[in-house]
Amino acid sequence: MTAHPPRQADTGVRRGWAAGVVCLGLFMLGMDLTVLNVAVPQLREALDATTAQVQWIVDGYALMLGGSVLAVGAVTDRWGRRRCFVLGVAVCGASSVGGALAGEPWQVIASRCGMGAGAALLMPATLGTLHHMFPEPELRRRAIAVWAAVGGLGGLSGPVIGGWLVEHASWRAAFWINLPLTVLIITASCLLVPESRAPRSAAFDAVGALLSTAGLLALVWAIIEGPHKGWTSAQVVTGFALAGLILAAFLAWERHVRAPMLPLRLLARPGIGVAAAALALMSFALFGALFVLTLYLQGVLGYSPVEAGVRTLPLPAGLAVGAAAAVAVQRRLGIRATVVSGLLVVSVALCVWATTTAQSGYGHCALFQTIAGVGAGLVAAAGTESVMESVPTEQAGLGSAINDATRQVGSALGVAVQGSLLTAVFTARFVEAPAVTATVPEVADAARHSLLSVPDQVGLLPPAERMAVLSAARDAFIDAMTLTATTAAAVVLLTAAAAARWLAPGTAPLPPAHTRPGPLPEAGTPLSD
C-alpha cells in the first residue's frame, strides 16, 4: 500500500495539541515557582520551621532552576528535547509527592530543590520543541507569543492557586496538585509531541557545564541571601566573589575549548545579547514590583493573602493581552520596535505606580498592573523571538536556556534589590516618625523592619497611639514603594534606550498573506527538486 502524507489541516491540529501539552508543562513550572508563597504561615506552623528554613523552602526551587538551566539547555539539544521535557516533568512530579508527604522542614527543602532541578530540564525543552515544531516564521512567532503568555500566567497565578488550595485543603495540596498534571502531561507528550535533537553530536563540554552551574548557583545564592544576611556581609560578598571567579573561568574555558557548551559568538549577536539583557532587566523591574505589590495589598489595603492573590490577576491578564498583541505589532514594526515599545509601556506603568498616595485605592493598583502586564507581554514575546531567531535550529535548547537563565537571574535580582531598598527606606522613614519615637522603644524596634508585623506589635498600645503608629507605617511604606517604583522605571527606561540603540531590528515585516509562499513541509517530508 502507498503511504500518503497527512493533510495540512490534520498536521496543524496535531501540532496545536502538541504545543498545548508543552505549554501546560510550562504553566506547571511557573505555578510551582510561586504557589507556596501564600502557604508559608500554615507550613511554618505545621512543621515548626525556622525563618531560614522557610526561606529555603520558597527559594530552593528558584536557586536550582536558575543555577542549572544553562548547562541543561545544552544537554537538551544533544539528548532529545521531548525526552528532557518528559524527564523534567517526571522529576517535578516525583519531588512534589515527596514534598506532600514530608514531615520535616529539610524534606520539604529537598523536595523544592528537586522540583527546581526538574524545572531546569523542562524549561529549555519547551521553547526548543516549539522552535522545532513550527519552522514557519509566522506560526513560530505565534507559538512563542503563547509560550511567553503561558509562562507569565503560571508564575503570576501561583499565589492565587496556592491561596485557594490552602484555604480549602492545606499546604500539602500545593504539592499534590502536580501529580495529576504530571500524569496528564507525560501521557500526552508521548502521544503527541515529536522528538527533536541536534543533527550532529559534538563532544560534550563537561567542564563548561560544571563551571556554568557552579557560577550561576553561587550568583543566585548571593542574590537571594543579600536581603537577609546583608549585602556587605562576609557570606554574601564571598558568594558574589566566588560567582565572579567561577564565571570568569567559565568564559575563559569556553573561549579556548574546541567544542564549547556556550559558543561566545552567540552572545555577541545583538539579537541574543541585547535581547537577553532586555528580558533580564524587564524581569528585574516587574517581579520586584510584584513583590512590593503583594506587601502593599496586604499591609496598606488590608487584604488577606488569598484576597491579595486574586487582586494581582490584572497583571497576568494584561501580560496575555500584550503577548497576543506582540504578534501583530512585530509583524508591522519588527522585533526591535516591539521590544522598545513594550519597555516604554512598562516604564509608564511604573511611573503610574510611583504616584500612589495614602488615598489611592485598588483601582489605581489595577491600572498599574494592567499597563505593566501589556508592556511585559510585548517584551517577553518579542525578546524571546529575537533570541530564538538568532540561534541555529540545532541549538534551540541552548538558546532557550540563555533566555531562561537571564530572566531567572533578573527576577531574583529584582526581588532582592527592590525588597532591600524598600526595607531600608521604610525603616528610615518609620523610625523617624514622631508617632513611633513616642512609643515604647521595644515596640518600635520589633515593628520597624516589616510593614506586615506592625499590627501585631502595636496591638497592646492605647487606641490613639496604635492608630498613629499604623498611619506612620502606612505613610513610610508608600514613600518607600514610590521610590522603588521610580528606580525601577528609570532602569526600564534606560533599557529601552539601549535596546533602541543596539538591538537588532529582527525579521523584516512579512508581506501580505496572499503574496507569501505556502507553509513549509513537515519535518521529514522530502523536498521536490
C-alpha positions in Angstrom: 0.0 0.0 0.0 1.2 3.5 -0.7 1.6 5.8 2.3 0.2 9.3 1.8 1.4 12.3 3.7 -1.0 13.8 6.3 -3.2 16.6 5.2 -2.1 20.0 6.3 -5.2 20.5 8.4 -4.6 17.3 10.3 -0.9 18.3 10.8 -1.9 21.7 12.1 -4.4 20.2 14.6 -1.8 17.8 15.9 0.8 20.5 16.2 -1.7 22.7 18.1 -2.4 19.9 20.6 1.3 19.2 21.0 2.0 22.9 21.6 -0.7 22.9 24.2 0.9 20.0 26.0 4.3 21.8 26.0 2.7 25.0 27.3 0.8 23.1 30.1 4.2 21.8 31.3 5.5 25.4 31.3 2.4 26.6 33.2 3.1 23.9 35.9 6.7 25.1 36.1 5.7 28.8 36.6 3.0 27.9 39.1 5.4 25.8 41.2 7.7 28.8 41.4 5.2 30.9 43.4 2.4 28.6 44.6 3.8 28.1 48.1 4.3 31.9 48.8 0.9 32.3 50.5 1.1 28.9 52.3 4.2 30.0 54.3 2.3 30.7 57.6 0.5 27.4 57.6 3.6 25.5 56.5 5.7 27.1 59.2 3.2 26.3 62.0 2.7 22.7 60.8 6.4 21.8 60.5 7.7 24.2 63.3 10.1 25.6 60.7 12.6 28.4 61.4 12.7 31.5 59.3 15.8 30.4 57.5 14.1 27.0 56.7 11.0 28.7 55.3 13.2 31.0 53.2 14.8 28.0 51.6 11.5 26.2 51.1 10.5 29.2 49.0 13.8 29.9 47.3 15.3 26.4 46.8 13.2 26.0 43.6 14.5 29.2 42.1 18.0 28.5 43.1 18.2 25.1 41.4 16.3 26.4 38.3 18.4 29.5 37.8 21.7 27.8 38.6 21.4 24.7 36.3 19.2 25.7 33.4 22.1 26.9 31.2 24.0 23.7 31.4 20.9 21.6 31.0 19.9 23.6 27.9 23.0 22.3 26.1 22.2 18.8 27.1 18.7 19.1 25.8 19.8 19.7 22.2 22.0 16.6 22.4 19.9 14.1 24.3 16.5 15.0 22.8 14.1 17.8 23.7 11.0 15.6 24.3 13.0 13.2 26.4 14.3 16.0 28.6 10.8 17.5 28.8 9.2 14.3 29.9 12.1 13.6 32.4 11.8 17.1 33.8 8.0 16.7 34.3 8.6 13.3 36.0 11.2 14.7 38.3 8.9 17.6 39.2 6.1 15.2 39.9 8.1 12.8 42.0 9.6 15.6 44.0 6.2 17.1 44.6 5.0 13.8 46.1 8.0 13.9 48.4 7.1 17.4 49.5 3.4 16.4 50.1 4.4 13.5 52.3 7.2 15.4 54.1 7.2 15.6 57.9 10.3 17.7 58.4 11.4 21.1 57.0 14.6 19.7 55.4 12.4 17.2 53.5 10.4 20.0 52.0 13.5 21.9 51.1 14.9 18.8 49.4 11.6 18.4 47.5 11.7 22.0 46.3 15.3 21.7 45.2 14.3 18.5 43.3 11.4 20.3 41.7 13.8 23.1 40.6 16.1 20.6 39.0 13.2 19.1 37.1 12.1 22.5 36.0 15.7 23.2 34.7 15.3 20.1 32.5 11.8 21.0 31.4 12.1 24.7 30.7 14.6 24.8 27.8 12.9 21.8 26.2 9.6 23.7 25.9 10.9 26.5 23.8 13.3 24.2 21.9 10.4 21.9 21.0 8.2 24.8 19.8 11.1 26.1 17.7 11.4 22.7 16.0 7.7 22.1 15.5 7.0 25.5 13.9 9.6 26.2 11.2 7.2 28.7 9.5 8.2 32.2 10.7 4.6 33.4 11.3 3.5 30.3 13.2 6.7 30.2 15.2 6.1 33.8 16.2 2.6 33.0 17.4 3.8 29.9 19.3 6.5 32.0 21.1 3.9 34.6 22.0 1.7 31.9 23.5 4.8 30.5 25.3 5.6 33.9 26.8 2.0 34.4 27.9 1.6 31.0 29.5 4.9 31.3 31.3 3.9 34.6 32.8 0.4 33.3 33.7 1.8 30.3 35.5 4.1 32.3 37.8 1.7 35.1 38.4 -1.3 32.8 39.0 0.7 30.7 41.5 -0.3 32.7 44.6 -4.0 32.7 43.6 -4.0 28.9 43.1 -1.9 28.3 46.3 -4.3 30.6 48.3 -7.3 28.7 47.1 -5.7 25.3 47.9 -4.6 26.4 51.4 -8.0 27.8 52.2 -9.9 24.7 51.1 -7.4 22.0 51.9 -3.8 22.5 53.3 -0.3 23.5 52.2 0.2 19.9 51.2 -2.3 20.4 48.4 0.1 22.8 46.7 2.3 19.8 46.1 -0.4 17.2 45.4 -1.8 19.4 42.6 1.3 18.4 40.5 0.5 14.7 40.5 -2.5 14.7 38.1 -0.8 17.3 35.9 2.4 15.1 35.7 0.4 12.1 34.6 -1.5 14.0 32.0 1.5 15.9 30.6 3.7 12.8 30.3 1.0 10.7 28.7 0.0 13.4 26.2 3.7 14.1 25.4 4.4 10.6 24.5 1.4 10.6 22.2 1.6 14.0 20.6 5.0 15.7 21.0 7.6 14.9 18.4 11.2 14.2 19.4 13.9 16.5 18.1 17.6 16.9 18.7 20.7 18.4 17.2 21.6 16.7 13.9 25.3 16.5 14.8 26.7 15.4 18.1 29.9 17.2 19.2 31.9 16.3 22.3 30.1 17.3 25.4 31.8 20.2 27.3 31.5 18.7 30.8 33.9 21.3 32.3 31.9 24.1 30.9 28.7 22.7 32.2 30.1 22.3 35.7 31.6 25.8 35.7 28.4 27.4 34.5 26.3 25.6 37.0 28.6 26.3 39.9 28.9 30.0 39.0 25.2 30.6 38.5 24.4 28.7 41.7 26.8 31.0 43.6 25.4 34.1 41.9 21.7 33.2 42.5 22.5 32.2 46.1 24.2 35.5 46.8 21.3 37.5 45.3 18.7 35.5 47.4 20.7 35.8 50.6 21.6 39.5 50.2 18.5 41.0 51.7 18.6 38.6 54.7 22.2 38.5 55.6 23.1 42.0 54.4 24.7 42.9 51.1 28.0 43.7 52.8 28.1 40.5 55.0 31.0 38.2 54.6 28.9 35.3 53.3 27.2 37.4 50.6 30.4 39.2 49.5 32.1 35.8 49.3 29.3 34.4 47.3 29.5 37.2 44.7 33.3 37.0 44.6 33.1 33.2 44.1 30.5 33.6 41.4 32.6 36.2 39.6 35.7 34.0 39.7 33.9 30.8 38.5 32.0 32.6 35.7 35.2 34.3 34.6 36.9 30.9 34.5 33.9 29.6 32.5 34.2 32.3 29.9 37.9 31.7 29.6 37.3 28.0 29.2 34.6 28.5 26.6 36.8 30.8 24.6 39.6 28.2 24.1 37.9 24.8 24.2 37.3 23.1 20.9 33.6 22.3 21.3 32.3 24.9 23.9 29.0 24.4 25.7 28.2 28.1 25.1 29.8 29.5 21.9 30.6 33.0 22.9 30.0 34.3 19.4 26.2 33.7 20.1 26.3 36.2 23.0 28.0 38.8 20.7 25.0 38.8 18.4 22.7 41.8 19.3 19.7 39.6 18.7 20.8 37.4 21.6 22.9 39.5 24.0 20.9 42.7 23.9 17.5 40.9 23.9 18.5 38.7 26.8 19.6 41.8 28.8 16.3 43.5 28.0 14.4 40.4 29.2 16.5 40.3 32.4 16.0 43.9 33.2 12.3 43.8 32.4 12.0 40.8 34.8 14.1 42.8 37.4 11.5 45.6 37.3 8.3 43.5 37.0 9.0 40.8 39.6 10.4 43.3 42.1 7.3 45.4 41.7 5.1 42.3 42.1 6.9 41.6 45.4 6.2 45.1 46.6 2.7 45.0 45.3 1.8 41.9 47.4 3.0 43.7 50.6 1.0 46.8 49.6 -2.2 44.9 49.1 -1.9 43.2 52.5 -0.2 45.8 54.6 -1.8 49.0 53.3 -5.1 48.0 51.7 -5.7 45.3 54.3 -6.5 42.2 52.1 -5.9 38.7 53.3 -3.2 36.6 51.4 -5.9 35.0 49.3 -7.7 38.2 48.6 -4.4 39.8 47.7 -3.5 37.0 45.3 -6.8 37.4 43.5 -6.2 41.1 43.1 -2.9 40.5 41.3 -4.8 38.9 38.4 -4.9 42.1 36.2 -1.1 41.6 35.8 -1.2 38.2 34.1 -4.3 39.2 32.2 -2.5 42.3 30.8 0.5 40.1 30.0 -1.6 37.7 28.0 -3.1 40.6 26.0 0.4 42.1 25.4 1.8 38.8 24.3 -1.1 38.3 21.9 -0.7 41.8 20.5 3.0 41.3 20.1 2.4 39.1 17.0 0.6 41.9 15.1 3.0 44.7 16.4 6.0 42.7 15.5 4.6 41.8 12.0 4.2 45.5 11.3 7.2 47.1 13.1 9.7 44.4 13.7 11.3 43.0 16.8 13.3 46.0 18.0 10.4 48.4 17.8 8.2 45.9 19.7 10.7 45.4 22.5 11.3 49.1 22.8 7.6 49.9 22.8 6.9 47.2 25.5 9.7 48.6 27.7 8.3 52.1 27.4 4.9 50.9 28.3 6.3 49.1 31.4 8.1 52.4 32.4 4.9 54.3 32.1 3.1 51.8 34.3 5.9 52.1 36.9 5.5 55.9 36.8 1.8 55.5 37.4 2.7 53.2 40.4 5.0 55.8 41.7 2.1 58.3 42.0 0.4 56.1 44.6 -0.8 58.1 47.7 -2.4 57.1 51.0 -5.8 57.9 49.4 -5.2 55.6 46.4 -7.4 52.6 46.3 -7.3 49.3 44.5 -8.4 50.9 41.1 -5.0 52.7 40.9 -3.3 49.4 41.7 -5.3 47.5 39.0 -4.5 50.2 36.4 -0.8 49.9 37.1 -0.9 46.1 36.8 -2.9 46.1 33.5 -0.5 48.6 31.8 2.6 46.8 33.1 1.3 43.5 32.0 0.6 44.6 28.5 4.1 46.1 28.2 5.7 43.0 29.7 3.9 40.7 27.3 5.2 42.7 24.3 8.8 42.5 25.7 8.6 38.8 26.6 7.2 37.7 23.3 9.4 39.8 21.0 12.5 39.5 23.1 12.2 35.7 23.2 11.6 35.7 19.4 14.8 37.7 19.0 16.9 35.2 20.9 15.4 32.2 19.2 15.6 33.8 15.7 19.4 34.3 16.3 20.3 30.8 17.2 20.6 27.8 14.8 17.8 25.3 15.0 20.1 22.6 16.3 20.9 24.9 19.3 17.3 25.8 20.1 17.6 24.3 23.6 20.7 26.3 24.4 19.0 29.5 23.1 16.1 28.8 25.3 18.4 28.2 28.2 20.1 31.6 27.7 16.7 33.2 27.6 15.6 31.4 30.7 18.8 31.9 32.8 18.9 35.6 32.2 15.2 36.0 33.1 15.6 33.9 36.3 18.6 35.9 37.4 16.8 39.2 36.6 13.7 38.1 38.6 15.8 37.1 41.6 17.8 40.3 41.5 14.6 42.4 41.2 13.0 40.9 44.3 16.3 41.1 46.3 17.3 44.7 45.3 13.8 46.2 45.3 13.0 44.4 48.5 16.2 45.6 50.2 15.6 49.2 49.0 12.0 49.1 50.2 13.1 47.8 53.7 15.8 50.4 54.1 13.7 53.3 53.2 10.7 52.1 55.1 12.8 51.5 58.2 14.4 55.0 58.0 11.0 56.8 57.5 9.2 54.7 60.1 11.8 55.2 62.9 11.9 59.0 62.3 8.1 59.4 62.5 7.0 61.3 65.7 4.3 58.8 66.5 6.9 56.0 66.6 9.5 57.8 68.6 6.8 58.5 71.2 6.0 54.8 71.7 7.7 52.2 73.9 11.2 51.6 72.2 10.8 47.8 72.3 7.6 48.0 70.2 9.2 50.3 67.6 12.3 48.1 67.3 10.2 45.0 66.8 7.9 46.5 64.3 10.1 48.8 62.2 11.6 46.2 59.8 8.3 44.8 58.3 5.1 46.5 57.4 3.1 43.3 58.0 4.4 42.9 61.5 3.4 46.3 62.7 -0.3 45.5 63.6 0.8 42.6 65.8 3.5 44.5 67.5 1.3 47.6 68.4 -1.8 45.6 69.5 -1.3 46.5 73.2 -0.9 50.2 72.7 -3.8 52.6 73.5 -6.2 53.1 70.5 -5.0 56.6 69.7 -1.3 55.7 69.8 -1.9 52.5 67.9 -3.7 54.3 65.1 -0.9 56.9 64.9 1.8 54.2 64.6 -0.2 52.3 61.9 -0.7 55.6 60.0 3.1 56.3 60.2 3.8 52.7 59.0 1.5 53.2 56.0 3.0 56.5 55.1 6.5 55.2 55.4 5.7 52.2 53.2 4.1 54.3 50.5 7.2 56.6 50.5 9.5 53.6 50.1 7.2 52.0 47.5 7.1 55.1 45.3 10.9 55.3 45.5 11.4 51.7 44.4 8.9 52.2 41.6 10.7 55.3 40.4 14.0 53.4 40.5 12.6 50.5 38.5 11.0 52.9 36.0 14.5 54.5 35.4 16.1 51.1 34.9 13.4 50.1 32.3 13.7 53.5 30.5 17.5 53.1 30.2 17.0 49.6 29.0 14.6 50.9 26.3 17.2 53.4 25.2 19.9 50.7 25.0 17.6 48.4 23.0 16.7 51.1 20.6 20.4 51.7 20.1 21.8 48.2 19.9 19.1 45.6 19.5 19.0 44.0 16.0 15.9 45.1 14.0 14.8 41.4 13.7 12.8 39.9 10.9 11.5 42.4 8.4 7.8 42.8 8.3 6.1 39.9 6.4 4.4 40.6 3.1 0.6 40.3 2.9 -0.7 36.7 3.3 -1.7 36.4 -0.4 1.8 37.1 -1.6 3.6 34.8 0.9 4.6 31.3 -0.1 2.8 28.4 1.4 3.8 26.8 4.7 7.0 24.7 4.8 6.6 20.9 4.6 6.7 19.0 7.8 9.9 17.7 9.2 10.9 14.5 7.4 8.9 15.3 4.3 11.2 15.1 1.2 11.5 18.3 -0.8 10.9 18.1 -4.6 13.6 19.3 -6.9 
